[in-house]
Structures are given as C-alpha cells and as structure tokens.
C-alpha cells in the first residue's frame, strides 16, 4: 500500500509541477498540502525529477505561517532528504531553506561543500545587483497599516504621481448617458420650436414626375451625391449619361435580362457538378440563351412601363370655360337666365 501511495503522490506532483518548463511555481499546490501528503512526499522525493524537486521546494514560500508551524516536522524531514540530493541546485536550495520552517528566514550559513558554496555565493551576488538597481524604492514603515491618509502623508510625504504611458477609455456610466440623452432631447425641442414659429399652410398639389437626368435628392436616397469613374469617362467622349432614379430598376431592360439569366442558372446548376469549370460553363450557357428577340421584348416591356407610369402620375384635367360679361345690365342677365332655363 505504501508503494501505491508513493507512486500516486509522485504522479500527482509530476502533473502539477513537471509539465511546464518554467522554473518558478505559484501557490496553487499549497492549498492541497497536508501532513499526510508531506509524509508521502518525503518518501518519494528521491525518485522525483529535478524540475519537480525545485518547484516543490520553492512552493514552501507560499505556505501560510500558521501552516508552517503546524507542518514544521514534515517540512524539515523533506529538507533533510533534499540536502543529500545528488543535484547541486536541489541541495543548495534545501540548505538555504533549512531554517525557514522554524524561523521564517533563510539560512545563510551554507555548508562548505566546494560544489554548493559557489552557487549560493553567485545567487547572493545577483540578488544584491537587483537590489542596487531598485534602490530608489523604499519600504514603508510597519505602522503605515494603521495610519489614515493625512497621517501617512505627514510621515512619508506625498507620493510621486505615476507616469502615464496611455489612457484607458472606460465605458460611459449611466449618469453620463442620461446627461447626453437629456442634452440631445433639449436640442431637438429647441429646433422644433424654431421651426414651428414660421406659418405653415397645407397645400395639396399633384406634381410632375421627375426627369431621368434629375439628380436632386429622393426620399430614402443617399444625401451625398455619388460620382463614378465610368461616368466621367463617358462624358469625356461627349456622350450623355442617363441614370435611373433610385429604386426604379424596372425601367432598366438590363435588369430584366439579368433576371432571365439568373433564373436559367438557378434551374440548371448542379447537373454537371459544382466545380469551377462546371459553374462557369453553366453561366456561359445562361448568357447564350439571351437572343436578340429577348432583348427586343425586354426593351418593349420597359417602354410600356414608362408610358404606364407617365399616364398614372400625370393627369390632365379638363377645365370648363367660364365667361363673365362685364358691361351687361340686370335685364340682360335675367333674359340670359330665362333662356338657359328654357
């Protein structure tokens, strides 16, 4: 049973700490440690990989202080086994952590082994270089945890303003959105009041249809005029460009021919497969179906639609002639009335 338990513990440690190539580890493994697990780790420690051993020892720094006091015996046993490890880095790190479970500090009295002592000396030298680079950062006194803002400023002074490298654009809050909506509604109301000051007379009239060359704005059309390169090219050759008004594609016979080709293509596509060659051949076949008679019929149909639209939009009302006699007297007018009645 002990061998099975040790193998399970070593496999668990390998899955947790041996997958990544990163030499450092976080404190996630500490939440799953207990006295029994630490005893199993001591038994299987010599069989672990070097990377797993180093990460396991470094994870001791993330163990809470109260757990260090509770598991002090188990942790010291693991460190005693690690000190005798054949890997120099593991032995040096275990020797530095020898006093950590009991005192909470590192052991600087490293054994005088010729292989281990230079590694620790180089490590301390590198740490001193890093501390010298960061000498502008000072540690706050312990009592700062109990001081309010004004007392903290009186003790350590004002903090320097951080250097901003970029500005984060935050999403607008509900108050800003509400103020924006109120401003827009007030602007709309003021514009409405200005427009309502002018007298408005309702007039019902029947207008003439627009010409094909009329480029004025239609309802629903784009507010900005669109210019095309082909139009300028045609005008340079002294030809007139006639464009249909928006949403009147029925006046273009090309649209009718295009619909005939697409209808033929949709009905016959897929008979020879859906390869690029088959699709291109079917489209060429659809284009070849359009003969001169079809073009003539489409143009005639277009002309018929234009005439029907013209007759529907333009109404010629008959106006009865009104004759008023200015120099006639009352007797003449009465005689005229009696004659009309008879």
N, C-alpha and C positions, 0 to 999 in steps of 0.2 A: 504493500500500500504506500510506503514511503517513497519508493521509486516512481510510482504512478503520480503521486502528489508533486514530486520534484520535477518530473517531466512536464506536467501541466503548468507549473509555475514558470519554468524556463520558456515554454512555448508562448505563454501569455506575455512575458517580458519581451520576447522577440517580436511579437505582433505589435506591441505598444511602442517599443524603442528602437527596433532594428530595421524598420522599413525605410525611414528617411535617412539621407546622408548627412543631415545637419547634426553637428556635434552637441548642440545645446537642446535642452528639453524644457517644456513648461511644467506647470504644477498639476496637470490633469491626472497624472498617475498617483499623486499623493492622496487623493480622495478615496482610492481603492486599497490603500495600505492599512494593515492592522498587525497586531503582534504575531498572529499565526502566519500570515503571509510573509512577514520579515524573517521568521524562523525558516520557512521553506526557501526563501531567497538565499539565506546563509548556506544551506546545504547544497544548492545547485549553482552557487556563484562561480566556482572554478570552471564549470562547463559552459558558461555564457560567452558570447562573442565580446571582443574588446570594445566595440562601439556601444553595445548594450551595457557593459560594465561602467563605462564612463558616464553615460546618460543616467544610469541608476544612481551613481554617487552624486552627480550634480543635482539630481532631484531632491536630495536631502535639504537643500537650501529653501525649498518651497514648503517644507513641513512646518506647521504651526508650532509655536513654542510649547504649548501645553502638551502636544503630542510628542515632542522631543523628550520631555521629561518622562512621559509615560512609556515610551519605547526606547529609552536610553540603553538598556541592556542589549536589546536585539540589534540596535544600530551599531553599538560598539563591537559586537560579535562579527557583524558583516565587515566592519572596517578592519578588524584584526585579520580576517581572511584575505581582504583586498590588499593589505600591506605586503603580504607574502606572495602576491601575484607576480608572474614572470614578466608581464608587460610593464615597462618602466613608467608610462604615463598613469596607469591604474595604481601602481604602488605609490607614486609621488602624490597623487590626488588623495588617496586614502590616508597617507601620512599627514597631509595638511588638514584633513577633516577629523583627525583622531580626537581632538578636544572639543569639537563642535557640539556633539550631543549633550555634554555635561556643562560646558561653559558658554556655548553660543558664539564662540570666537574660533578663529583658525589657529592651527599650530604652526608657529614659525621656526620651531626647533626641529628642523628636518634632520633625519639620520644622516650620518656622514658617509653614506654609500657613494662611491665615485660616480655611479651612473645616475643616481636620483638627485643628488645635490645640485649639479649644474642646471638641470631642468627647472628646479624651483627658483634658482637664482635668476635665470633668464625670465621666468614668469614675473617675479617681483620687479625686475628692471623694466619690463614692458608696462606694468601697471603704473610705475612711477612716471614714465613718459606720458601716459594718458592723463594722469592727474595734473602734471605740469601744463599740458595743453588746455585743460579746463580750469585753470587757477582763477579765472575771473568769476566763476560761480562759487558762491559762499553758502554755507549751511546755515539755516535759521536756527536760533536757539530753541531749546525744548519748550520753553514757556509760551512760544508763539501759538501753540494749540489752544491756549486758554485766553488769548487777548482778542479784543474786538478790533475793528478796522482802525479806529483812531489811535488806540494804544499801540497797535502794531506799527503804524506809520511813525509814531514818536520814538519807537525803539530802533527800527531798522531803516526808517526813511521811506520815501516814495519809491515805488517800483518803476524801473525804466519802461517806457512804452515799447511794446513789441513791434518789430519791423514787419510791415505788411508787404507781402510779395504779390498778393492777389486779393480780390474782393469777391466774397461769396454772394451770389444772388439768391436771396431767400424768396420763398413763395409769399405772395401778399396775404396778410391776415384778413379776417372777416371785417375788421373795422376799416381798413384801407379800401377794401372792395365796396363797402357800404358808402363810404365818403365819395368814391369815384362814381357810383351809380347815382347818388343824390346830385352831384355836380352835373352829370350828363342830363338828368331829368330837368334840372333847373334851366340849363342852357336850351333844351328843347322847348320848354314852356315859354321862355323869353322870345325865342324865334317865332313861335306860334302867335304870340301876342303882337309882334311886329307885323306879321303878315295879315292878321285879322283887322288891322287898322284901315287898310285900303278897302274901298267899296267893291263889292262883288256882285255882278249882275249875271244871273244864269242865262245862257244863250244856247238854244238848240239849233244846230245847223247840220247840214249834210254836205260834207266836203268831197272834193275830187280825189281820186286815187293818185298816189304818188307816182312820179315817173321812175323809170328804171335807173336813171342816172342820178336820182336824188340821194345824196349822201348824208342827209340830216338824220338825227338820232331817232330810232324807233323805240317803242316801248319794249323793254327786255333786251335791247341790243347793248353792245359794249359802249361805254361812254367815250372811250378813246378810239379814234379812227385808226384802222389798220391799213398799212401800205405793204404791197407785195412787190418783190423784185421783178416778177414777170410782167406786172402792170407797167412799170417804168420802161421795161424793155420793149413792150408793145407800143407804148406812146412814142418812144424814140424812133420807131419805124413808121410814124404818122398813121397809126391805127387808133381807133376809139375803143375804149374798154367799157363794156356794159356789164355791170354786176347786178345780180338779183338782190332784191331786198331780203333781209334776214327772215328765216322761217317760211320761205316761199320756194322750196326746192321743186315743187310740182311744175314750175314754169321752165325748168331746165330739162330738155329731152335727154341729156346725157345721163341724168339720174334714172330715167325710165329704162334706158339701155343697160345701165349698170345693174338695175334690179333684175332684168331678164337674165343677164349672165350669172348673177349670184344664185338665182333660182335654179338654173340648169346645173350649176356646180354643186349645190346642196343636194339635189336629187340623185346625181350620178357619182358622187365622190365615194370612194371605198370599194368600188367594183374591182379595181386593179391593185388594191392595197393602198397604204398610206405613206409610201416612200416619197422622197423629194421629187424623183423623176415622174412618178405616177400623178402626184398633185399638180405639177407644172404642166404635164400633158393634158390633164382634165381641164385645167383653166384655159389653156390654148384652144381646146375643143369648144369650151363655152364661149370664148370670144369669136370663134369661127361661125357660130350659129347666128350671129347678128348679120343679117343681109341688108342690102340697100332698101328693100321693101319695109323691113322692120324700122329702119331709121326714118323712112318717109312717114310711116304710121305714127311713130313717136312725135315727130315734128308736127304732124297734123293734129294729134291729140293735144299737144302743147298750145297750138294756136286756138283750138276750140276752148281750152280752159281760160286763156287770156280774154277771149271775147265774152265768155260767160261771166267772168269776174267783172269785166267792164260794164256789162249790162246790169249786173246786180248792184254794183256800187254807184253807178251814175244813173240817176232818174231824171228824166226830162218831164217836168210837169207843165201841163197846158195852163196858160194864163188867159182868162176871159177878158176881152177888151172892155174897158169902162169909158163911156163917153159922157162928158159933163158939158151942158150948154150954159155958157156964162151970161149971154145977153138976152136970154128968153125971159118972159114975164110969167105971172102966175097962171093966166088963162091958157097960154101955150102949153104950160106944163100939165094943166088939168086935161086939156084935149089929148095930149100925148098919153096920159094915163088911161083915159077912156078908150082910146084907140087900141091900146095894148090889151085892155081887158076884153074888148070885142074880138 
